[in-house]
Amino acid sequence: MKILVAGAQGFVGRALCPALVAAGHVVRAGARRPSAATPGHGEPVRLDLNDDTTLRPALQGVDAVIWLVHGLQRASFASWEEAVAARFAAAARDTGLRRIVYLGGVLPTTLTAAGRVPAAPSEHLRARQRTGERLREAAPSVLELRAGIIVGGGGASFRLLRDLAVRAPVMVRVPWLAAEQQPVALTDVIAALVAVVGRDATGVLDVPGPTIVTTEALLRRTAALLGRQVRFVDVRVPAALVVEAAARLTRADDNVVRGILGGVDAVDLVAPGEGVFAAVPGLPRTPLDVALRDALVAEERSVGAATAAVEELLGLVWGHR
């Protein structure tokens, strides 16, 4: 298949393009400022979602699109994401595109006596949902994969998790620390995307990790793998203040941190079933601690010696060691 990857230079795209090439696909690596061709990563192509003149040329002749675009670094990310998805959908219809696979976010649920029921999503997750709705208008065959925290070096959610585990002197027990998650390894997400792009499956499939864990427990496990510990305190502090403190502590973009944590409540990001792993038997499912360990090794390469030395000193001062 000839596949256009929208968002090829992002966290998931950088891993996905070579995996698609290795699977025998012809890949167009779409990005706003495409870099020089990297062997095994496909053909770079300009795809500026703020410039409609780049959409149709990038779509010409492709059999499928994998949509990895998000705008969390923008203050008005929700309206931007929906608008660019709608414009892309119009271009896709004009060029006769038939297949789209979209990587979105798992929607929150609450556990009741009758089982898991939907809960109100944050602005970030509602924006992911609306993007899926716009893309379903673009082609006759559209599949949305919904993942929670993707565990991999370079990912914004994982970077936030890692930096809080390493840098926070204490963590205030805000309600969302009790929420349950299903973190999933980047390698498992890539395998799922490669597996479904050539299938006829449509609708929505979750991509749940194999372990259900609270956010607090996830922070503890991440810290433990680094030989550290996180201290939690029960103090009444406005959630917005905690979000701003987190934004100052992490290397992730401030708007990304606010988008991920802002509006988060004590609701679970747990899938109601096995999702894509039931639909496509044989997909890999990496154990959580293995995924965390591999991601931490990859992430340490981006920290730098000077920053690592400061983090080590802070750990000793705060008694995290």
C-alpha positions as CSV (number, residue, x, y, z in Angstrom):
1,M,0.0,0.0,0.0
2,K,1.0,3.6,-0.5
3,I,0.5,5.3,2.9
4,L,0.7,9.0,3.9
5,V,1.7,9.4,7.5
6,A,0.3,12.8,8.7
7,G,2.6,13.9,11.6
8,A,5.5,11.8,10.5
9,Q,8.1,13.9,12.5
10,G,6.2,13.5,15.8
11,F,6.8,11.0,18.6
12,V,4.8,8.2,17.1
13,G,5.5,9.1,13.5
14,R,9.3,8.7,13.9
15,A,8.8,5.1,15.0
16,L,5.9,4.3,12.7
17,C,7.4,5.3,9.3
18,P,10.3,2.8,9.4
19,A,8.0,0.0,10.7
20,L,5.6,0.6,7.7
21,V,8.6,0.5,5.3
22,A,9.8,-2.7,6.9
23,A,6.3,-4.2,6.4
24,G,6.6,-3.5,2.6
25,H,4.5,-0.4,2.3
26,V,5.4,2.7,0.3
27,V,5.5,5.6,2.8
28,R,5.0,9.3,2.3
29,A,6.3,11.0,5.5
30,G,4.1,14.1,5.8
31,A,5.3,17.0,7.8
32,R,5.1,20.8,7.9
33,R,8.8,21.2,7.3
34,P,10.0,17.8,5.8
35,S,13.6,17.0,6.4
36,A,15.9,15.3,4.0
37,A,15.1,11.7,3.2
38,T,16.3,9.2,5.8
39,P,16.9,5.7,4.5
40,G,14.1,3.4,5.5
41,H,11.8,6.1,6.6
42,G,9.9,6.8,3.4
43,E,9.6,9.8,1.1
44,P,9.4,13.2,2.8
45,V,6.5,15.3,1.6
46,R,5.3,18.7,2.7
47,L,2.0,18.6,4.5
48,D,1.3,21.9,6.2
49,L,-2.2,21.6,7.7
50,N,-2.4,25.4,7.9
51,D,-1.8,25.6,4.2
52,D,-4.6,24.0,2.2
53,T,-2.5,24.0,-1.0
54,T,-0.3,21.3,0.4
55,L,-3.1,18.8,1.2
56,R,-4.2,17.5,-2.2
57,P,-0.7,17.0,-3.6
58,A,0.3,15.0,-0.5
59,L,-2.9,12.9,-0.9
60,Q,-2.5,12.2,-4.6
61,G,-2.2,8.5,-5.3
62,V,-2.2,7.2,-1.7
63,D,-4.2,4.2,-0.6
64,A,-4.4,5.2,3.1
65,V,-3.6,7.9,5.6
66,I,-2.5,7.4,9.2
67,W,-3.4,10.5,11.1
68,L,-1.1,11.2,14.1
69,V,-1.6,15.0,14.3
70,H,-2.3,16.9,17.5
71,G,-2.1,20.5,18.5
72,L,-1.5,20.3,22.3
73,Q,1.4,22.8,22.0
74,R,-1.2,25.4,21.0
75,A,-3.2,27.4,23.6
76,S,-6.3,26.9,21.5
77,F,-5.5,23.3,20.5
78,A,-9.1,22.0,20.6
79,S,-10.5,24.3,17.9
80,W,-7.3,24.0,15.8
81,E,-7.4,20.2,15.8
82,E,-11.0,20.0,14.7
83,A,-10.6,22.7,12.1
84,V,-7.6,21.1,10.4
85,A,-9.2,17.6,10.5
86,A,-12.3,19.1,8.8
87,R,-10.2,20.7,6.1
88,F,-8.2,17.6,5.6
89,A,-11.4,15.6,5.3
90,A,-12.6,17.8,2.5
91,A,-9.4,17.4,0.6
92,A,-9.5,13.6,1.2
93,R,-13.0,13.4,-0.3
94,D,-11.9,15.4,-3.3
95,T,-9.0,13.0,-4.0
96,G,-11.0,9.8,-3.5
97,L,-9.1,8.6,-0.4
98,R,-10.6,5.3,0.9
99,R,-8.8,4.5,4.1
100,I,-7.8,6.4,7.2
101,V,-6.4,5.1,10.5
102,Y,-6.5,7.7,13.3
103,L,-4.6,7.4,16.6
104,G,-6.7,9.2,19.2
105,G,-7.1,9.0,23.0
106,V,-9.0,6.6,25.1
107,L,-12.2,8.1,26.6
108,P,-12.7,8.1,30.4
109,T,-14.9,5.6,32.2
110,T,-16.2,5.1,35.7
111,L,-16.6,1.7,37.3
112,T,-20.1,1.0,38.5
113,A,-22.0,-2.0,39.7
114,A,-23.2,-2.5,36.2
115,G,-19.6,-2.3,34.8
116,R,-17.7,0.5,33.2
117,V,-19.8,3.5,31.9
118,P,-18.6,6.6,30.0
119,A,-17.5,9.6,32.0
120,A,-17.1,13.3,31.0
121,P,-13.9,13.7,29.0
122,S,-11.4,16.5,29.6
123,E,-11.0,19.2,26.9
124,H,-8.0,17.3,25.5
125,L,-9.8,14.0,25.2
126,R,-13.0,15.6,23.9
127,A,-10.8,17.3,21.2
128,R,-9.4,13.9,20.3
129,Q,-13.0,12.6,20.0
130,R,-14.1,15.4,17.8
131,T,-11.1,14.9,15.5
132,G,-12.2,11.3,15.0
133,E,-15.7,12.5,14.1
134,R,-14.4,14.9,11.4
135,L,-12.1,12.2,10.0
136,R,-14.9,9.7,9.7
137,E,-16.5,12.2,7.2
138,A,-13.4,11.9,5.0
139,A,-13.4,8.4,3.7
140,P,-15.6,5.3,3.4
141,S,-13.2,3.2,5.6
142,V,-12.0,4.9,8.8
143,L,-10.7,3.2,11.9
144,E,-9.9,5.1,15.1
145,L,-7.5,3.5,17.6
146,R,-7.7,5.0,21.1
147,A,-4.7,4.8,23.4
148,G,-4.0,6.1,26.9
149,I,-0.4,7.0,28.0
150,I,2.0,5.8,25.4
151,V,5.2,4.7,27.1
152,G,8.2,5.6,25.0
153,G,11.1,7.9,25.0
154,G,10.2,11.3,23.6
155,G,6.5,11.1,24.2
156,A,5.0,14.1,26.0
157,S,2.9,12.1,28.5
158,F,5.8,9.8,29.3
159,R,8.2,12.8,29.6
160,L,5.8,14.4,32.1
161,L,5.6,11.2,34.0
162,R,9.3,10.7,34.2
163,D,10.2,14.3,35.1
164,L,7.6,14.4,37.9
165,A,9.0,11.1,39.3
166,V,12.5,12.5,39.2
167,R,12.1,16.2,40.0
168,A,9.1,16.7,42.2
169,P,10.2,17.1,45.9
170,V,6.7,16.0,46.9
171,M,3.4,15.3,45.1
172,V,0.1,16.6,46.4
173,R,-2.6,13.9,46.3
174,V,-5.0,15.5,43.8
175,P,-8.0,13.4,42.9
176,W,-6.6,12.3,39.5
177,L,-3.7,10.5,41.1
178,A,-6.3,7.8,42.1
179,A,-7.5,7.4,38.6
180,E,-6.7,4.2,36.8
181,Q,-4.7,4.0,33.6
182,Q,-3.7,1.4,31.1
183,P,-0.3,2.6,29.8
184,V,0.7,0.9,26.6
185,A,4.2,0.5,25.1
186,L,5.1,2.6,22.0
187,T,6.2,-0.6,20.2
188,D,2.8,-2.2,20.8
189,V,1.0,0.9,19.4
190,I,3.3,0.8,16.3
191,A,2.5,-2.9,15.8
192,A,-1.2,-2.3,16.0
193,L,-1.1,0.6,13.5
194,V,0.9,-1.5,11.0
195,A,-1.5,-4.4,11.5
196,V,-4.7,-2.5,10.9
197,V,-3.9,-0.1,8.1
198,G,-4.4,-2.8,5.5
199,R,-7.5,-4.3,7.1
200,D,-11.2,-3.4,6.5
201,A,-11.9,-2.8,10.2
202,T,-13.8,0.4,10.8
203,G,-15.2,2.2,13.9
204,V,-13.3,2.5,17.1
205,L,-10.9,0.1,18.8
206,D,-9.0,0.8,22.1
207,V,-5.3,0.0,22.5
208,P,-5.1,-0.9,26.2
209,G,-1.9,-1.8,28.0
210,P,-1.9,-5.1,29.8
211,T,-1.8,-3.6,33.3
212,I,-4.4,-1.4,35.1
213,V,-2.6,0.9,37.5
214,T,-3.4,4.2,39.3
215,T,-1.5,7.3,38.3
216,E,0.1,7.4,41.8
217,A,1.2,3.8,41.4
218,L,2.6,4.6,37.9
219,L,4.7,7.4,39.3
220,R,6.0,5.2,42.1
221,R,6.9,2.4,39.7
222,T,8.7,4.9,37.3
223,A,10.6,6.3,40.2
224,A,11.5,2.9,41.6
225,L,13.0,1.8,38.2
226,L,15.3,4.9,38.6
227,G,16.2,4.0,42.1
228,R,14.2,6.8,43.5
229,Q,11.0,7.3,45.5
230,V,8.2,9.9,45.3
231,R,6.7,11.4,48.4
232,F,2.9,12.1,48.4
233,V,1.2,14.4,50.9
234,D,-2.5,14.9,51.6
235,V,-2.9,18.7,51.4
236,R,-5.8,20.7,50.0
237,V,-4.3,22.6,47.0
238,P,-6.2,23.9,44.0
239,A,-5.8,21.5,41.1
240,A,-4.8,24.4,38.8
241,L,-1.9,25.2,41.0
242,V,-0.7,21.6,40.8
243,V,-0.9,21.7,37.0
244,E,1.2,24.9,36.9
245,A,3.8,23.4,39.3
246,A,4.0,20.3,37.0
247,A,4.5,22.6,34.0
248,R,7.5,24.2,35.7
249,L,9.1,20.9,36.7
250,T,9.0,19.1,33.4
251,R,10.8,19.5,30.1
252,A,7.5,19.1,28.2
253,D,5.9,22.2,26.6
254,D,3.8,24.2,29.1
255,N,0.7,24.1,26.9
256,V,1.1,20.4,26.4
257,V,1.2,19.9,30.2
258,R,-1.9,22.0,30.7
259,G,-3.7,20.2,27.9
260,I,-2.9,16.8,29.4
261,L,-3.6,17.6,33.1
262,G,-6.0,20.5,32.8
263,G,-9.6,19.5,33.5
264,V,-8.5,15.9,34.5
265,D,-10.8,14.5,37.1
266,A,-10.8,11.3,39.2
267,V,-12.0,9.2,36.3
268,D,-10.4,6.2,34.8
269,L,-8.7,5.9,31.4
270,V,-9.5,2.2,31.2
271,A,-10.9,0.5,28.1
272,P,-14.1,-1.6,28.5
273,G,-12.4,-4.6,26.7
274,E,-9.3,-5.8,24.9
275,G,-10.0,-3.6,21.8
276,V,-7.5,-4.1,19.0
277,F,-5.8,-7.0,20.7
278,A,-9.0,-9.0,20.5
279,A,-9.7,-7.9,16.9
280,V,-6.1,-8.8,15.7
281,P,-4.9,-11.8,17.6
282,G,-1.1,-12.2,18.0
283,L,-0.2,-8.5,18.5
284,P,2.6,-8.0,21.1
285,R,1.7,-6.8,24.6
286,T,4.7,-5.6,26.4
287,P,4.6,-5.9,30.2
288,L,4.4,-2.5,31.9
289,D,7.7,-2.6,33.7
290,V,9.5,-3.7,30.6
291,A,7.9,-0.8,28.6
292,L,8.8,1.7,31.4
293,R,12.4,0.5,31.6
294,D,13.0,0.7,27.8
295,A,11.4,4.1,27.7
296,L,13.5,5.4,30.5
297,V,16.7,4.3,28.8
298,A,15.6,6.0,25.6
299,E,14.5,9.2,27.5
300,E,17.8,9.5,29.3
301,R,19.6,10.1,26.0
302,S,17.7,13.4,25.7
303,V,18.3,14.7,29.3
304,G,22.0,15.7,28.9
305,A,24.8,15.3,31.4
306,A,24.4,18.7,33.1
307,T,20.7,18.2,33.7
308,A,21.2,14.7,34.9
309,A,23.8,15.9,37.4
310,V,21.3,18.5,38.7
311,E,18.6,15.9,39.0
312,E,20.9,13.6,40.9
313,L,21.8,16.4,43.3
314,L,18.2,17.2,43.9
315,G,17.4,13.6,44.5
316,L,20.1,13.5,47.3
317,V,18.9,16.8,48.8
318,W,15.3,15.8,48.8
319,G,16.0,12.3,50.1
320,H,14.7,10.6,47.0
321,R,17.7,8.2,46.9
